[in-house]
């Protein structure tokens, strides 16, 4: 069985978008339990020269949804960054990302397979196919920003583990494993 462009992208993005939403919820619960303010996370950084937490969440949203939009349109054109927002708005971004990803259909996404895309990203012009855009640009950037957000929360004391980052794995059903 071959793997389709849809299979490579939408369920993969959804798994981690849902995981990010889950660890944002966990961070909010941790703050309620400890009396911390979740808005204190918004500007948190791992290092002074790295982008803050809010940017990590926005960039994960952009590389999932607008990575697919770039495969569709040939233009990587995410909305402008909104900058520091209340923590609750970051949770809303992940819900919007999930809704947008769920709206893509397999037939729609698979119809973009093999499409040549020349993207202008800043001063660079990059030649991709729909598949290489997703696999070598959107997914690596998406994972980088998702794991950086996770790491910032861990650094700030939120009790997260690897399974929180992995999200719900897409395993075979028990029936399929007995064949």
C-alpha positions in Angstrom: 0.0 0.0 0.0 1.4 3.4 -0.9 1.3 6.4 1.3 -0.6 9.4 -0.1 0.2 13.1 0.2 -2.8 13.3 2.5 -1.5 10.5 4.7 1.9 12.2 5.0 0.5 15.5 5.9 -2.9 16.0 7.4 -3.0 13.2 10.0 0.6 13.9 10.8 0.0 17.6 11.5 -3.2 16.7 13.4 -1.4 14.4 15.7 1.0 17.1 16.9 -1.5 20.0 16.7 -3.7 18.0 19.1 -0.7 17.2 21.3 0.3 20.9 21.5 -3.3 21.8 22.4 -3.1 19.1 25.1 0.1 20.4 26.6 -1.3 23.9 26.5 -4.3 22.7 28.5 -1.9 20.9 30.9 0.0 24.1 31.3 -3.2 26.0 32.1 -4.2 23.4 34.7 -0.7 23.5 36.2 -1.0 27.3 36.6 -4.4 26.9 38.3 -2.9 24.3 40.7 0.2 26.4 41.5 -1.2 29.9 41.4 1.0 30.9 38.5 -0.3 33.1 35.7 -0.2 31.3 32.3 0.3 34.6 30.6 3.8 34.5 32.1 4.7 31.9 29.5 3.8 34.1 26.5 7.2 35.9 26.4 9.3 33.0 27.8 12.3 31.9 25.8 14.8 29.1 26.0 17.7 31.5 25.1 17.8 35.2 24.6 18.4 34.9 20.8 15.4 32.5 20.3 11.8 33.5 19.6 9.4 33.5 22.6 6.8 31.0 23.4 3.9 32.8 21.6 6.0 32.8 18.4 6.5 29.0 18.7 2.8 28.4 18.9 2.0 30.8 16.0 4.7 29.2 13.8 3.5 25.7 14.5 0.0 26.8 13.4 1.4 28.5 10.3 3.6 25.6 9.2 0.8 23.1 9.5 -2.2 24.9 7.9 -0.3 27.3 5.6 2.2 24.5 4.6 -0.8 22.7 3.2 -2.2 25.9 1.7 1.2 26.5 0.0 0.9 23.0 -1.5 -2.5 24.0 -2.8 -1.8 27.5 -4.0 1.9 27.6 -4.7 2.3 30.5 -2.2 3.5 30.2 1.4 1.4 33.1 2.7 0.5 32.7 6.4 -1.2 35.5 8.1 1.1 38.0 9.8 2.3 37.1 13.3 0.1 38.6 15.9 2.8 39.0 18.5 2.3 38.6 22.2 -1.3 37.6 23.0 -2.9 36.2 26.2 -2.1 32.5 26.8 -5.8 31.6 26.1 -5.4 33.0 22.6 -2.6 30.6 21.9 -4.9 27.7 22.8 -7.5 29.2 20.4 -4.8 29.1 17.6 -4.3 25.4 18.1 -8.1 24.8 17.9 -8.3 26.9 14.7 -5.4 24.9 13.3 -7.2 21.6 14.1 -10.4 22.8 12.5 -8.6 23.9 9.3 -6.7 20.6 9.1 -9.8 18.5 9.6 -11.5 20.5 6.7 -8.9 19.2 4.1 -10.2 16.1 2.3 -8.0 13.2 1.1 -9.1 13.8 -2.5 -8.3 17.5 -2.3 -4.9 17.1 -0.8 -4.0 14.1 -3.0 -4.8 16.1 -6.1 -1.8 18.3 -5.3 0.7 15.4 -5.5 3.5 16.0 -7.9 2.7 19.7 -8.3 5.8 21.9 -8.8 6.0 24.8 -6.5 8.4 27.7 -6.6 8.1 29.6 -3.4 9.5 32.9 -2.6 10.3 32.9 1.2 12.0 36.1 2.1 14.9 36.6 -0.3 15.1 32.9 -1.2 13.3 31.3 -4.1 12.8 27.6 -3.4 11.8 25.0 -5.9 9.6 22.2 -4.4 7.1 19.6 -5.3 4.0 19.4 -3.0 5.6 16.4 -1.3 9.0 17.9 -0.8 7.5 21.2 0.5 5.6 19.2 3.2 8.4 16.8 4.0 11.5 19.1 3.8 10.1 22.5 4.8 6.7 22.5 6.6 7.1 19.4 8.7 10.6 20.1 10.0 9.7 23.7 10.8 6.4 22.6 12.4 8.2 20.1 14.6 10.9 22.5 15.6 8.4 25.1 16.8 6.1 22.5 18.5 9.1 20.9 20.4 10.5 24.4 21.3 7.1 25.3 22.8 7.1 22.0 24.7 10.6 22.7 26.0 9.8 26.2 27.2 6.9 24.8 29.2 9.1 22.1 30.7 11.8 24.7 31.5 9.1 26.7 33.3 8.0 23.8 35.5 5.0 22.4 33.7 5.0 18.6 34.3 5.1 17.3 30.8 6.5 14.0 29.5 7.4 12.6 26.1 3.9 11.1 25.7 2.4 14.6 26.0 4.5 15.7 23.0 3.8 12.5 21.0 0.1 12.9 21.3 -2.2 10.0 20.2 -0.2 7.6 18.1 -1.8 6.2 15.0 -1.4 2.5 15.7 -3.1 -0.4 14.0 -6.2 -1.8 15.7 -5.8 -5.0 17.8 -7.7 -6.9 15.1 -5.1 -5.9 12.5 -2.3 -7.1 14.6 -3.6 -10.6 15.0 -3.6 -11.4 11.3 
